Amino acid sequence: VQLQASGGGLVQPGGSLRLSCAASGDISGINRMGWFRQVSGNRRVLVAGITSGGSTNYADSVKGRFTISRDNAKSTMYLQMISLKPEDTAVYYCNRVAPPLPWGQGTLVTVSS
């Protein structure tokens, strides 16, 4: 399975974006998937995770602002982001949490006025 993130862009502080993660195959058998982000020069950090049963967890920095969801029938995962802050600026990736699949191309989110 290959995973491809999309939906990034430039948004003002306080704005919203919805990221999508399209899988090349069935994701229903992947228990835990997640959204990661990477700021230039730093390692990728998990910001939101979701199990096949729909249980979610979030990094403290995004809790209450980001919502992760998945649609197994469409082999797609989403990340709804609201109240965006400049510190949310990063390249966002989707992947299986552990162990990760080969990383796809991320999508850049820039939060700036």
C-alpha positions as CSV (number, residue, x, y, z in Angstrom):
1,V,0.0,0.0,0.0
2,Q,1.2,3.5,-0.9
3,L,-0.1,6.5,0.9
4,Q,-0.2,10.0,-0.6
5,A,-1.1,13.2,1.3
6,S,-2.7,16.2,-0.3
7,G,-4.6,19.3,0.6
8,G,-1.9,21.6,2.0
9,G,-1.5,25.2,1.2
10,L,-1.1,28.7,2.5
11,V,-3.5,29.8,5.2
12,Q,-3.7,32.7,7.5
13,P,-3.5,32.2,11.3
14,G,-6.8,31.1,12.6
15,G,-7.8,29.5,9.3
16,S,-8.7,26.0,8.4
17,L,-7.5,23.2,6.1
18,R,-8.5,19.7,5.4
19,L,-5.8,17.2,4.4
20,S,-6.5,14.0,2.6
21,C,-4.5,10.7,2.5
22,A,-5.3,8.5,-0.4
23,A,-4.2,4.9,-0.3
24,S,-3.4,2.7,-3.3
25,G,-4.9,-0.3,-1.6
26,D,-7.2,-1.5,1.2
27,I,-6.5,0.2,4.5
28,S,-9.1,-1.7,6.6
29,G,-6.4,-4.2,7.7
30,I,-4.1,-1.4,8.9
31,N,-4.8,-1.0,12.6
32,R,-3.2,2.3,13.5
33,M,-2.7,5.1,11.0
34,G,-1.6,8.6,11.6
35,W,-0.7,12.0,10.4
36,F,2.9,13.2,11.0
37,R,4.5,16.5,10.4
38,Q,8.1,17.5,9.8
39,V,9.7,20.9,10.1
40,S,12.8,21.4,8.0
41,G,15.8,19.7,9.6
42,N,13.8,18.0,12.3
43,R,12.4,14.5,12.6
44,R,8.8,13.6,11.7
45,V,6.5,13.8,14.7
46,L,3.1,12.0,15.1
47,V,0.4,14.6,15.6
48,A,-2.7,12.4,15.3
49,G,-3.5,8.7,15.2
50,I,-6.5,6.6,14.6
51,T,-7.2,2.9,14.9
52,S,-9.3,0.8,12.6
53,G,-12.0,0.9,15.2
54,G,-12.0,4.7,15.2
55,S,-10.1,5.4,18.5
56,T,-8.1,8.6,18.2
57,N,-5.2,10.2,20.0
58,Y,-3.6,13.6,19.5
59,A,-0.4,15.4,20.4
60,D,-1.0,18.0,23.0
61,S,0.0,20.8,20.6
62,V,-3.0,20.0,18.3
63,K,-5.6,18.7,20.7
64,G,-8.9,20.4,20.3
65,R,-7.9,21.9,16.9
66,F,-7.2,18.9,14.7
67,T,-9.5,16.0,14.0
68,I,-8.4,12.8,12.4
69,S,-10.8,10.4,10.6
70,R,-10.7,7.5,8.2
71,D,-13.0,6.0,5.6
72,N,-11.9,2.4,5.0
73,A,-14.4,2.0,2.2
74,K,-12.7,4.8,0.3
75,S,-9.2,3.9,1.5
76,T,-8.8,7.4,2.6
77,M,-7.8,9.2,5.8
78,Y,-8.4,12.9,6.7
79,L,-7.1,15.5,9.0
80,Q,-9.3,18.5,9.6
81,M,-7.3,21.4,11.0
82,I,-8.9,24.5,12.5
83,S,-7.5,27.5,14.4
84,L,-4.2,27.1,12.7
85,K,-1.1,28.7,14.1
86,P,2.2,29.7,12.6
87,E,3.8,26.8,14.5
88,D,1.7,24.4,12.6
89,T,3.7,25.2,9.5
90,A,5.3,21.9,8.3
91,V,5.2,19.2,5.7
92,Y,2.5,16.8,6.7
93,Y,2.6,13.0,5.9
94,C,0.3,10.1,6.4
95,N,1.4,6.6,7.2
96,R,0.9,3.5,9.3
97,V,2.1,4.3,12.7
98,A,4.3,1.3,13.4
99,P,6.0,0.1,11.5
100,P,5.7,2.8,8.9
101,L,5.2,2.0,5.2
102,P,7.5,3.7,2.7
103,W,7.0,7.4,3.1
104,G,5.0,9.1,0.3
105,Q,5.4,12.7,-0.7
106,G,4.0,15.0,2.0
107,T,1.9,18.1,1.6
108,L,3.1,21.5,2.8
109,V,1.0,23.5,5.1
110,T,2.1,27.1,5.6
111,V,0.4,29.2,8.2
112,S,1.3,32.9,7.7
113,S,-0.3,36.3,7.4
